[in-house]
């Protein structure tokens, strides 16, 4: 995102924020229990959303005495703006967007994490077998703006021996568009995550590496720092429900049930969702922030990358942008 992300809020977004806040605020006054307005950037079908989906469908929030109203506001920068404006209480964006916002005065902090690394693979056409084969070729990502994912791609390519200027990185749109461009030969490489990384692997495309090779927190829970201290018990209730839900999700005995929930929401083949489940909870467990706790290495990693592109001060401490006190309280109360 750009350096002045929070200085360019458009009138359309402000109107949306007001309408959302008004509609949910009415429901809030009518409810006896705490109501938390929880933002997501799209339908929660991605595997890392599983704790949120299960907590809602299995009644974990209700058991903690809180009602969570899910509100879709995307993309990530709009969600963070809505949290900063007070139209949302909590939300799950790409955490680097919230950190950038905090560094430029927005009242937002990261209070928990879902993914400890960026769960994206770099795929290439079947004829391409190495990074060297990508020299002079075109790679599709969702953006070329200065942000964490772009830095991760360039570092991955540099580790493979490719310098900037030796390949063409383009903004290739959303995942379906990037995958389609790769399959028809319009691009030579593409950055993909589930379920398209699984489809690409099944169809013989070459996986050269992953953005997850470099520690950096990807998705997490953010809050408005003015709202949260006044509603600490509600924040605690939400986090306790999400922790209990995470443990339910991660239990192998519940895999089939969890996979069905996600497949039904995303209208995706359960077989594909099952493979993604295994990726996060069995085979590549370092992708996941267990019990919602980000690793210190990945916290420092995302902050260091943002510092390298001038979005936060260099040598900044993660503690300026992460407040894990709410999570620690919830973990103590939930227990082992």
Order of alpha helices (4+ residues) and beta strands (2+ residues): alpha-beta-alpha-alpha-beta-alpha-beta-alpha-beta-beta-beta-alpha-beta-alpha-beta-alpha-beta-beta-alpha-alpha-alpha-alpha-alpha
